[in-house]
Amino acid sequence: MPPVESEVLPGGKKAVVLLSGGLDSATVLAIARSQGRDCYTLSFDYGQRHRAELAASDRVSAALGAVEHKTVVIDLGSIGGSALTDRAIAVPEQETAGIPVTYVPARNTVFLSIALGWAEVLNATDIYIGVNAVDYSGYPDCRPQFIQAFETMANLATKAGVEGQGLKVHAPLMAMSKAEIVRTGIELGVDYGLTVSCYQATDEGFACGRCDSCRLRSQGFTEAGVADPTKYAK
C-alpha cells in the first residue's frame, strides 16, 4: 500500500476538508484527523442528481468529529454539461471510453477555490481533497498535475500566500487503489455504511449498483476483503 502522509501536526492546526459524503472523502477526513488537524468540512449543493450525498456528508462530519460542517450552494446545473447535473443526460451503467458524461465541467476547480477562500478566513494552511488517479473515472481534475497546479495558483492568488504563510493542498488518496482506501478507512474507524457514492442514488440513499461509482466502490470492498455495507435499491 502506498504510504499515507504520516506527519502529525500540533493541536490546533486547522484544515478545510472537501467532503462529498462518499467513500473517498470520508477516508480523507479520517486521515486528516489522524494527522492532528482540526477539520472544517465543506460540501456543495451544486444541483447534483444524487442529493442523498448531502445528508451523508452531514452524518460523516458528525461521526468523524469535524469542528464545523458547511454546505455551500452553487448552481452548476445552470450550465449543465454533465449527467450529474442535467437529468436529460443518462448516467452510464457500463464502462465507457474516454472522459465519461459524469464528469462535471470545472467542478474540482470551483470546489477548491471556495475551499481556498474559507481556508483564508479560518487562517488554515491545509486543504484536503479525495481525488484519486488510480481507481477513478478518467476525470482530468483528479490528476496530480492538477492538484500541483492549483496549489501553485493558490499561493500566488491569496493574502496568505503573499505574506509567506503558504497553503498546502493534500490529496492523500492519489496513488491508492480503492481496496487500499477501504482498508485505510477501516483502520481509522470509518463507518462506510454512513456514506453514499452512487451517481443516481435515491433520496433515501439507496445505490443503483450499476453506475461507474457503484462498480468501483463494490470492487474496492471485494478486493479489500471487507463486507460491503452499501444499501442497494435492488
C-alpha positions, -999 to +999 in steps of 0.1 A: +000+000+000+014+035-008+022+053+024-003+079+036+013+112+047+025+105+082+032+140+095+013+148+127+010+185+133+005+203+167-030+206+180-050+235+167-037+231+131-068+239+110-077+222+077-105+225+053-116+191+041-138+187+009-165+162+018-189+148-007-204+122+016-188+093-004-163+067+004-132+085-007-139+119+010-148+101+043-115+084+043-097+117+036-114+133+066-103+103+088-067+107+075-067+145+082-080+139+117-053+112+123-027+137+113-037+161+141-057+185+120-088+203+133-111+197+104-136+221+089-156+201+063-170+216+032-198+202+010-216+215-021-252+215-031-244+221-068-275+208-084-264+172-084-290+144-091-275+123-062-286+147-034-285+119-008-248+125-006-255+158+012-272+140+041-243+115+041-218+144+044-237+156+075-235+121+090-198+116+082-188+150+095-206+144+128-192+108+131-156+118+124-155+148+147-154+178+123-152+211+141-177+227+117-195+215+086-206+239+059-227+232+028-223+259+001-250+262-027-237+266-063-260+260-093-237+241-116-269+227-131-275+260-147-246+254-171-253+216-174-229+195-195-229+165-171-251+136-164-248+145-127-263+180-132-285+175-163-313+149-160-317+149-198-283+131-199-284+095-187-259+081-162-240+053-180-244+019-165-215+003-183-179+013-188-173+040-215-142+051-233-126+085-227-139+111-202-174+100-192-205+121-192-205+120-154-176+145-155-188+178-142-170+207-160-146+226-137-162+210-106-130+205-086-116+238-097-147+256-083-148+235-051-111+240-043-114+277-050-142+281-024-123+258+000-093+282-005-115+312+004-127+295+036-092+284+045-081+321+044-110+331+066-101+304+091-064+311+089-060+274+078-029+263+059-042+230+046-069+218+022-077+181+018-094+166-012-102+129-021-091+128-057-076+096-070-056+089-101-057+050-099-093+039-094-111+068-109-133+075-139-109+094-161-117+129-148-089+154-157-093+173-124-084+142-104-047+141-116-017+150-096-007+177-122-040+195-115-035+194-077+000+207-080-010+235-104-039+245-081-016+247-051+008+269-071-020+292-081-034+293-045-001+306-032+000+333-058-036+344-055-041+347-017-031+371+011-018+341+030+005+331+001+018+366-005+025+371+032+045+339+033+022+316+054+016+294+024-011+268+018-008+231+010-034+210-010-033+174+003-045+145-019-036+115+003-055+090-018-039+100-051-019+068-056-041+043-037-064+017-051-100+016-040-092-015-019-063+003-002-086+033+005-111+010+021-085-007+043-071+026+054-105+039+063-114+008+083-081+011+102-091+047+111-126+038+122-146+050+092-182+036+091-188+033+054-224+025+060-228+062+066-215+071+031-232+074-003-212+071-035-238+062-062-243+087-090-280+081-091-288+072-055-324+075-044-334+103-019-331+076+008-296+068-002-301+035-019-275+028-046-282+016-081-253-009-081-247-003-118-230+031-124-193+036-125-190+048-090-210+018-076-188-006-096-156+009-083-169+010-047-181-026-048-148-038-063-129-020-036-148-038-008-144-071-025-106-067-031-102-054+005-120-085+019-144-063+037-182-067+038-199-041+016-223-020+038-239-002+008-277-001+007-288-012-028-321-003-044-324-038-059 
